[in-house]
Amino acid sequence: MTDTTRTLADELEAVLRNVTGVTAIYPTAPIPAVIMGEILATTILPVTAPHLITVSTDETGTTVTALIGVTDTVPSHETGLAAHTQIAHYLNRTQTKTNAVTVRIGMVG
């Protein structure tokens, strides 16, 4: 991840935390990578833990993947759609060329 995609991942995490019905954001990186990143981040090595949201950029644009937990008081598909819409609006406002936005629901309740 470049500094730009790291910053964008942080900003999108903040966007998701403000979506009504989102109760958690889970890591989208493979679990072993998340665990090793967390361990290495506690050392003096210049390593940071992986972000919860995956952001990748290439010549076709930016691809965002998020895995969220949602409340069961609102239909989960509505919360997922709201999360997707908020990410897409943020990318549009920041004039980020977008390739794809994927929001998966990992837990309801």
C-alpha positions as CSV (number, residue, x, y, z in Angstrom):
1,M,0.0,0.0,0.0
2,T,1.3,3.4,-0.9
3,D,1.0,6.4,1.5
4,T,-1.9,7.7,-0.6
5,T,-3.9,4.4,-0.4
6,R,-3.1,4.1,3.3
7,T,-4.5,7.6,3.9
8,L,-7.6,6.7,1.7
9,A,-8.1,3.5,3.7
10,D,-8.1,5.5,7.0
11,E,-10.5,8.1,5.6
12,L,-12.9,5.4,4.3
13,E,-12.8,3.6,7.7
14,A,-14.0,6.9,9.3
15,V,-16.7,7.1,6.6
16,L,-17.9,3.6,7.4
17,R,-17.9,4.2,11.2
18,N,-20.5,7.0,10.6
19,V,-22.9,4.8,8.6
20,T,-26.0,4.1,10.6
21,G,-26.2,0.4,11.3
22,V,-22.5,-0.5,10.8
23,T,-21.4,-2.0,14.1
24,A,-17.9,-3.2,13.1
25,I,-15.3,-3.1,10.4
26,Y,-13.4,-6.4,9.9
27,P,-10.0,-6.8,8.2
28,T,-10.2,-7.8,4.5
29,A,-6.6,-9.0,4.4
30,P,-5.9,-12.7,5.0
31,I,-5.9,-13.4,8.8
32,P,-2.2,-14.5,8.8
33,A,-1.2,-11.2,7.3
34,V,-3.3,-9.3,9.8
35,I,-1.7,-11.2,12.7
36,M,1.8,-10.8,11.4
37,G,1.2,-7.1,10.7
38,E,0.0,-6.5,14.3
39,I,3.0,-8.4,15.7
40,L,5.5,-6.6,13.6
41,A,3.9,-3.2,14.3
42,T,4.8,-3.7,18.0
43,T,8.5,-4.0,17.1
44,I,11.0,-1.3,16.2
45,L,10.9,-2.4,12.6
46,P,9.3,0.2,10.2
47,V,6.2,-1.8,9.6
48,T,2.6,-0.9,10.1
49,A,-0.4,-3.2,10.6
50,P,-2.7,-3.8,7.6
51,H,-5.7,-1.5,7.3
52,L,-9.1,-2.9,7.8
53,I,-10.2,-1.7,4.4
54,T,-8.3,-2.8,1.3
55,V,-7.6,-0.1,-1.2
56,S,-5.6,-0.8,-4.4
57,T,-5.0,1.5,-7.3
58,D,-3.9,0.8,-10.8
59,E,-4.3,2.3,-14.2
60,T,-8.0,1.5,-14.3
61,G,-8.7,3.2,-11.0
62,T,-9.1,2.5,-7.3
63,T,-10.7,-0.7,-6.0
64,V,-12.1,-0.7,-2.4
65,T,-13.1,-3.7,-0.4
66,A,-14.7,-3.5,3.0
67,L,-16.1,-6.2,5.4
68,I,-18.6,-4.9,7.9
69,G,-20.8,-6.1,10.7
70,V,-24.3,-4.7,10.9
71,T,-27.1,-4.3,13.4
72,D,-30.1,-6.5,13.1
73,T,-32.5,-3.6,13.7
74,V,-32.3,-2.6,10.0
75,P,-32.3,-5.0,7.1
76,S,-28.7,-5.9,6.4
77,H,-28.9,-5.3,2.7
78,E,-30.0,-1.7,3.4
79,T,-27.0,-1.1,5.7
80,G,-24.7,-2.7,3.1
81,L,-26.1,-0.5,0.4
82,A,-25.8,2.6,2.6
83,A,-22.1,1.8,3.3
84,H,-21.4,1.2,-0.4
85,T,-23.1,4.5,-1.3
86,Q,-21.2,6.5,1.3
87,I,-17.9,5.1,0.0
88,A,-18.8,5.8,-3.6
89,H,-19.9,9.4,-2.6
90,Y,-16.6,10.0,-0.8
91,L,-14.6,8.7,-3.7
92,N,-16.6,11.0,-6.0
93,R,-16.2,14.0,-3.8
94,T,-12.4,13.5,-3.6
95,Q,-12.3,13.0,-7.4
96,T,-10.9,9.5,-7.1
97,K,-11.1,7.5,-10.3
98,T,-13.0,4.4,-9.1
99,N,-12.8,0.9,-10.6
100,A,-14.9,-1.0,-8.1
101,V,-16.3,-0.8,-4.6
102,T,-17.2,-4.0,-2.7
103,V,-18.9,-4.1,0.7
104,R,-19.4,-7.5,2.2
105,I,-21.4,-8.2,5.4
106,G,-19.5,-10.5,7.7
107,M,-21.9,-10.5,10.7
108,V,-25.4,-9.5,11.5
109,G,-26.5,-8.8,15.1
